[in-house]
């Protein structure tokens, strides 16, 4: 399973990307996460259905200082990515 995710709210400057990377590695999810110029965080997550779903669920709250107001999820075709990086 692979999805593209965009997370809105107070998600920059609160360690969202690094916390997401740590959670992805814990879950065994590949992909990437980055800040956008619009102030959101976006990424692509790939792996086992349950693990990807768990990471998307984590994004709905994020790290302690985040204030997530929205999460959009779009399905994608898997590419076989296994590493997770912050861009």
N, C-alpha and C positions, 0 to 999 in steps of 0.2 A: 504494500500500500504506500502511496506517496501523495502528499497534499501540499498545497501552497496556503500559507496562513498569513493574515495581516491582523496585527493587534493594535488597537487604538486606546488612547487615554494617556495617563502620565506613565509612559513606558520607556522614556529615554532619561538617562542620568540616574537610574535606580538599580543598576546592575542587572537589567532584564536579560540582555544577551548572554552574559557570562553565566547567570543562573540557569538560563535555558540550555546552554551547552552542557552544564553539569548534569541537569536532569535528563537530557538526551543521552548522554553517555551512561548514566545509571540505568536507563531503560533499554539501551542498545539500539538507539535510533540514529540513523545517518541523516545528513543534510547540512543545512546552514541557516544562520539567522543574521540579520543586519538592521541597522537603523535606516529610515528613509528621510528624505528632505522634508517631508510633510509632518514629521514628528512621530510617526508610528514605527512599529517594528514589524518586519516581514521575514518569512523564512520558508523553507521547504523541508519537510520531514518525511523520511522513508524508513520502513521496516515492517515488522510484524503488526498486524491490524490492531491488536490490543495495546501494544507499546506506543504506536503513533496516536491512537485515541487518548491514551493516558497523557502524552505530551501536550496534545491540543487542550485537554482538560486542565492541565497545569497552567497553560497560557491564559486561561480565563481568570486566574487570580494573579499569577506571576510571583515575583519575589516580594518580601515584606513592604517595601516602600512604593511599589507600583500601585496605580489606581486604574485598572483595566475597565474601559467602558464598552469595548466591543471586540469580537473575534470573528473574522470571516475566514471560511475554509472552502477551498476549491480542490476537487480531486485532480490528480495528474497521473500520467503513466510512470510507473517505476523505472528507474535507470540503473539500479543495482548499487547505489551509493551506500556505503557503510560507515564512512567517517563523518564526524560532525564538526563544523567550524563556525567561528564568528567572523563575519566579513566586515 
